[in-house]
Amino acid sequence: MPALDTQQHFMQLVTMKMPFGKYKDKLICDLPEYYLIWYHRKGFPAGTLGSLMASMYEIQLNGLEYLLAPLRNKK
């Protein structure tokens, strides 16, 4: 599967929902920080989902959630 370009990747953060677990159907961008930290320690899932979760972890870690606001408004 080809890698998504950056714009598509970030758009998926605000549109893709968690497919399983405690936060099933919650947008990736709305996952709580402690949940992403837990996955960071455990290992993110493979594929697109894991890549998105890892990106969201980094965004939250660095306090950059405000960067997603314009994309939230686009959807």
C-alpha positions in Angstrom: 0.0 0.0 0.0 1.5 3.4 -1.0 2.2 5.9 1.7 -0.3 8.7 2.1 0.8 12.2 1.4 1.0 14.5 4.4 -2.3 16.3 3.8 -4.2 13.0 3.4 -2.5 11.6 6.5 -3.6 14.6 8.6 -7.1 14.6 7.1 -7.5 11.0 8.2 -6.6 12.0 11.8 -9.9 14.0 11.9 -12.1 11.6 9.9 -11.0 8.0 10.7 -12.5 6.3 13.7 -10.9 3.8 16.0 -12.1 0.4 14.7 -11.9 -1.5 18.0 -11.3 -1.5 21.7 -12.4 0.9 24.5 -12.5 3.9 22.2 -14.2 2.2 19.2 -15.9 4.7 16.9 -14.0 7.7 18.5 -12.0 9.8 16.0 -8.3 9.2 16.1 -7.7 12.9 16.9 -10.0 12.6 19.9 -8.2 9.6 21.5 -7.0 10.5 25.0 -3.4 11.1 25.6 -3.0 8.3 28.2 -4.4 5.8 25.6 -1.8 6.9 23.0 1.0 6.7 25.6 -0.1 3.2 26.5 0.0 2.2 22.8 3.4 4.0 22.4 4.8 1.7 25.2 3.0 -1.4 23.9 3.6 -0.8 20.2 1.2 0.8 17.8 -0.8 -1.5 15.5 0.6 -2.1 12.0 -0.5 -0.2 8.9 -2.3 3.1 8.5 -4.0 2.9 11.9 -0.7 2.6 13.8 0.8 5.3 11.7 -2.1 7.7 12.5 -2.0 6.8 16.2 1.7 7.4 16.3 1.3 10.8 14.6 -1.5 11.7 17.1 0.8 10.7 19.9 3.5 13.0 18.7 1.0 15.9 18.1 -0.3 15.6 21.6 3.1 15.1 23.1 4.3 18.4 21.5 1.0 20.3 22.2 0.3 20.7 18.5 -3.4 19.8 18.5 -4.3 23.3 17.3 -2.8 22.4 13.9 -5.8 20.0 13.4 -8.5 22.7 14.0 -8.6 23.9 10.4 -9.0 20.3 9.2 -11.8 19.6 11.6 -13.6 22.6 10.2 -13.1 21.3 6.6 -14.7 17.9 7.2 
